[in-house]
């Protein structure tokens, strides 16, 4: 386990303030969005916790002197759906030292266990990609603008935060992903850009859907690379809206899907389809995280809102839990289990930490 972490955060939102000294090794900034327990393992049978309804997947773990243990993990149900909004009262901590036959519950008050906000070293980037081909501009532009404004208002925080940014791009038939508004923390700036869209914005009535998917994925990858250079954990959501199929035929469906499927695990893909001319299977494959379809323009705002909820849930399902361990220097490696109890559902994960150098004074 790392003795410390120079810079750290999570994909949003409900997590802990922590302190840290000099890093002893490099930080792996790749989050584990896959199934399973991540760096953890199933809890020991001696705890007799019963069948799990929730899955805790450990993304990263480290210790900080004089005695703090920090665990970043994701909570989902057994179907992989994210579980957001859990507070510290839902967590139970168990420790097992070398002299313990099984785990002992650690007092929340004595261990200073807490979940609190810390977004200074985390970036959540949303890339909204709008189809502004002729079919949209001529029949559903007003509804699209209204839905997009609602999306911005739902995804971006009420108060400006440096860790939450959004950019808006649009595409038509050109071999170009047009920038409508660069990455920003300003909700008002994004709304103004959307309201400024006019029906004469495009010079090519065709639809280069696959090119837009490829180019927006590359933009998301570049954002994550910039985060890593700054030693920041970053995540990105690519949200693509279209009312039809790819007509430009400049890129292939296979090339677009390859780009999506080989993208960083820190990128989520969402699609919104409108009308009867879309290919729902293609959009489902591109929007591998979540996809929604509107039968008519009047339904657009609801579908955009559905996506905004999914983005927020996914972000808020990551937690950084920290506490002060009672274990002290010389106790060696100790087992740690974290259990979440949310109503009738529960789940747990087990890991271990080394208490080398641990003393009193942790707060």
N, C-alpha and C positions, 0 to 999 in steps of 0.2 A: 504494500500500500504506500502511496506517496506520503512523504512526511509533511508536504505542504503543496499548495497549488498557487502559482503566482497570480493567475487570473482565472476566474471561473464564474459561471452563471448557468442558467437554464433557459429553456425555450419559453419562458415568460415568468413569473407571474405570481405564483405562491411559493416562495422559497425564502431562505434564511440569510440574515446578515452574518458574516463571518470575518475573522481576521486571519492574517497569514504572514509568515516571514519569508525568507528567501527560499526559492524553489530549488530542490535538489536534483530534479530531472525535468525533462520536457513534458509538456502537457499535451495529451491527446484530445483534440477538440472535436473528434467525431462522436456524435451521440449515437446510441444504439436504438434505432427505431423499429428493429425487428421483433419477432415474437420471442418468447422465452424470458428467462430471468436475467439476461445480460451478464454482469460479472458476479451475480449471486447464485445461490443454489437453494433447493428445497430445504425447509426447516427440519430440524431433528424430530424424530417421532416422539421423543420424550416430552415435548411440549403439548402434544395431543390437541392440536388446534382444529382438527377436523378438515373437512373438504373445503377447498378454496374456491370462492366465487370471484375473487379479485386477483390480479397478477401484478406483482411489484417487480419491475425490471431495473436492476441497478445499472446506471450509466457510468458513474464515476464515484470514487471514494478516496478519502485522504484523512490524515490526522494533522493537527496543529498543536504545538506545545503552548501552554503547559499540560493540556489534557483534553483537547477537543476532537471529537470524531464527526466528520461530515460525510453524508451520503446523498448523492443525487440519484433519484430514481423516477421512473414513470409508473403511473397506476392505470390499469385498464381492466376491463372485464375479460372473461374467458373467450369472448368473441373478438377481442382486440379493440373494442370501443374505449376511447379515453374517458377517464374518470377525473373530473375537475372539481375544484372548490373545497377540497378537504382541508380542515384546519388541524392544529396540533393535538386537539382533544381526541381525534380519531386514531392517533398512533400510540402503540404500546411498544416499549423498548425492552428487550431481553438481552442479558449478558451471561456468558458462561466462561468462567476462568478455569484454570487447570485443576483447581481443587473442588470444582462443582460437578456433581453428578448430572445435573441438568441446568437449564437456564434460570436465572433469577430476574424478576421484574425490577426495572430501575425507576426510581421515583422521578416523576416529571419535574417537580419543584426542585429537588436536590440536584438533578442533572442539568437544570436550566434548559431543558428541551424546548425548542421554539421553531416556528415557521414565521418568517417576516420578509418584507420586500427588500430586494437588492438587485437593481437592474443596471448598475453602472458599467458592467462588463459583459453585457449580453445584448445582442442585436436580433430583433425579429423583423425580417424584411418581407413585405408583401408586394408582389408584382401583378398588377391587374392589367390584363391584355384584352382589348375590346375589338371586336369585328366591326369595322366601319365601312364595309363594302356597300355597294349601292342598295342592296335589298334592305339593309338596316337603315341607312340614311333616308330612304324614301318611305318607309312604313312604320318604323318603331323607334326612331331616334329619341323622341321625348320620353318614352317609357324607359329606354335604356339609360338616359341621363338621370332620371329620377331613381332608378334602381341602383345605379352606380354611386350616387350621392348617399343613399341609404347604406350601401355597403361600406363606404368610407367612414360614415358616422358610427357604424357598429364595430368595425375592426380597430380603428384608431382610438386611443385613450381620450377621455374627456379633457384631460390636461396634457399638454405636450410633454413627451418623455423621449429622451435621446435614444432609448433602446427600441422604440417602435417607429419603423419607417415604411413608407409605401411609395411606389412609383407606378405611373400609369402609361401604358403603351397602346398603340392601335395599329391595325393592319388592314390592308385592302388587297389589291392584286399585285402590288409592287414587291420586288425582292428586297424588302426593307421593313423593319419593325420601327414604326414611327414613335418618337418620344412625345407624349402629351405633357407629362410632368415628371421631372427627375425625382429621384429618391428624396423624400422629405419627411420631417416629423410634423409638419403643419397640416392639420385637417382642413383648415380654411383654404390653403393653397391648392389642395387637391380638389376640393369642392368647386373652387373658382375655375380650375382647368376643365372640369367636366361641364360646368355650365357654359363654358365658352365654345364647346363643340358646335359647329354649324353644319348644315347639310351639304355645303360645298367644300368640305375639308379634304375629300379624296379626289384624286385624278385618275384612278384606275378602278373600275366597277367590279373587277374579279375578286376572288377570295384565295389568298395564299395561307390557308390554315396551317398546313404542315410546316411551312417556313416560319410562321409565327411561333409555333411550338418549339422548334429547334432553336430559334434565336432567343426566346425568352428563357429557355433552360440554360443557355450559355450565359446570359446575364445573371441568372441566379447563381450559377457556379462561380462566376467572377466575384460576386458579392461575398460569398463564403470565403473565397481565397483572400480577399481583402481583410475580412474579419480575422482570419488566422494570422496574417501578417501583423495585425495589431494585438495579437494574443487575446482575442475575444471569441467566445463561442457564438456562432451565428446560425440561424435557421431561416429558411425562405419558403414562402408559399407562392406558387404560380397559379393564378386563376385566369382561365381562358374562357371568354364568351364568344359564341358564334351562332348564327341563325342558318347555317348551311354546311355544305361539304367543301372540301378543297377543290377549287375550280382552276387554279393557275397551273397545277400539275408540274410545278417547278421542282418540288421535292416529293419523295414517295412516303406513303403511310408507314412503310417499314423503317425508313430513316427517322421519322418523327418518333415512333414508338421505341426504337433503339435508343434514341437520345434520352427519352423519359426513363426507360428502364435501367439505363446505365448511369443515371444521374446520382449525385450524392444522396445518401440516406437522410441528410439534413434538409432535403427539399421535398415539400409536399405538393401534389398536383391536384387541382380541382378544375372541373369543367362545368359550364352552364350552356345548355342548348335551348334554342328557341324555334318553335314552329315545326312544320311537317317535313321540311327538306333536310333536316340534320340526319346524320348517321349515328344513332344512339350507341351502337357497339363501339365505333371508333372513339367517340367522346368518352365512353366509359373506360376504354383502354388508356386513353391519354390522361383522363382524370382518375388515376389509379387510387388516389386517396379518397375522393368523393366526387360524384357527379350528380347534377340535377337537370331536369328538363321542364321547360314551360311550353304549354300548348299554344299560348297566344301572348301578345305583348303585355296585356293587363296582368299576367301572372309573373312578370319578370322581377318585380320588387320582392315578392315572396321567395323566389328561387335564389336571388342574390342574398337575401337575409339568411336562408338556409345554409349557404356556404359560409357566411360570416360567423354563424354559430359554430360550425364545424372547426373553423380556424381557431376560434377562441377556446373551444373545448380541448383541442389538441395541444395548444400552448399551455393551458392551465392544468394539464394532467402531469406536468413535470414538477417535482418538488425537491428542494434541498433541505434535508433534515439534519440538524446538528444538535449535539448535546455534550455535556462534560462527563466523561467517564470516571467512575470511582476507582478504576484500575490504575496501578502505579508502576513506575519503573521497576523492572525485574520480574513482572508477572508474565512476560513473554507474549505469545499470541493468544488472543481471546476471541471467542465466537460472539457474534452479534446477530440478533434477529429483530426485524422490524415487522410488526403486525399492524394492519389497517382494519378497523372495524367501522363499517358504514351501514348503519341500520342492521338488517339481517344478513348482510354480506360481509365477508372477511377474506383476507389474504395475507400472506407473509413471505418474507424472503430472508435468507441467512447469508452472512458473510463473516469475515474475521478482520481483526486489526491488531497491530503490534503496539503495545503501550510503552515502548522504549522512550525514556526521558520524561514520562508523565509524572507530574507533581501536582500539588494543590495550587489554587490560584486561577483556575479556569472559570470564566464567567460567560 
